[in-house]
Amino acid sequence: MAQKRFPNSMFGFDKGTVNTYIENLTRDYEEKLTAKDMEIEKLVMQLKNVNKKYEAIKLEEERILTEKEKISQALVSANEK
């Protein structure tokens, strides 16, 4: 955080200036937090999509391996005859 100098008033710092500064900091923080929350939400959705694709590919792999095994057994049976 950058150093901020506040103007002096009769009884210390000017309260209006300090309050405005704090409000600006709070608003900036909330905007950045909202942006990060949106980024996290986007990444969560991407992760869910990748996981769905992974599961679909995994099922397809299992189907192909099962089919391959059946074909291998059929070839072995055909060779034995």
C-alpha positions in Angstrom: 0.0 0.0 0.0 1.4 3.4 -1.0 2.1 5.9 1.7 -0.7 8.5 2.0 -0.2 12.0 3.6 -3.2 13.6 5.1 -3.6 17.3 5.6 -3.6 18.5 9.2 -6.6 20.2 10.8 -7.0 21.9 14.1 -7.3 18.7 16.1 -5.2 16.3 14.0 -5.9 15.0 10.5 -8.8 16.1 8.4 -11.5 13.5 9.1 -13.2 14.0 5.8 -10.0 13.3 3.9 -9.2 10.3 6.0 -12.8 8.9 5.6 -12.7 9.5 1.9 -9.4 7.7 1.6 -10.7 4.7 3.6 -13.9 4.6 1.5 -11.8 4.6 -1.6 -9.6 1.8 -0.3 -12.6 -0.2 0.7 -14.3 0.2 -2.7 -11.1 -0.7 -4.5 -10.7 -3.8 -2.3 -14.3 -4.9 -2.9 -13.9 -4.4 -6.7 -10.8 -6.6 -6.7 -12.4 -9.2 -4.4 -15.5 -9.3 -6.7 -13.2 -9.7 -9.8 -11.3 -12.6 -8.1 -14.6 -14.2 -7.0 -15.8 -14.1 -10.7 -12.4 -15.6 -11.8 -12.7 -18.4 -9.3 -16.3 -19.1 -10.4 -15.1 -19.2 -14.1 -12.3 -21.6 -13.2 -14.6 -23.9 -11.2 -16.9 -24.1 -14.2 -13.9 -24.9 -16.4 -12.8 -27.6 -14.0 -16.2 -29.2 -14.0 -16.2 -29.2 -17.8 -12.8 -30.8 -17.9 -13.9 -33.4 -15.3 -17.0 -34.3 -17.4 -14.9 -34.7 -20.5 -12.4 -36.8 -18.6 -15.2 -39.1 -17.3 -16.6 -39.5 -20.9 -13.2 -40.4 -22.2 -12.6 -42.8 -19.4 -15.9 -44.6 -20.2 -15.0 -44.7 -23.9 -11.7 -46.2 -23.1 -13.3 -48.9 -20.9 -15.8 -49.7 -23.8 -12.9 -49.9 -26.3 -10.8 -52.1 -24.0 -13.8 -54.4 -23.5 -14.4 -54.6 -27.2 -10.8 -55.2 -27.9 -10.8 -58.1 -25.4 -13.9 -59.6 -27.1 -12.2 -59.4 -30.5 -9.0 -61.0 -29.2 -11.1 -63.9 -27.7 -12.9 -64.3 -31.0 -9.6 -64.4 -32.9 -8.2 -67.0 -30.5 -11.3 -69.1 -30.8 -11.2 -68.8 -34.6 -7.6 -69.9 -34.7 -8.3 -72.9 -32.5 -10.9 -74.2 -34.9 
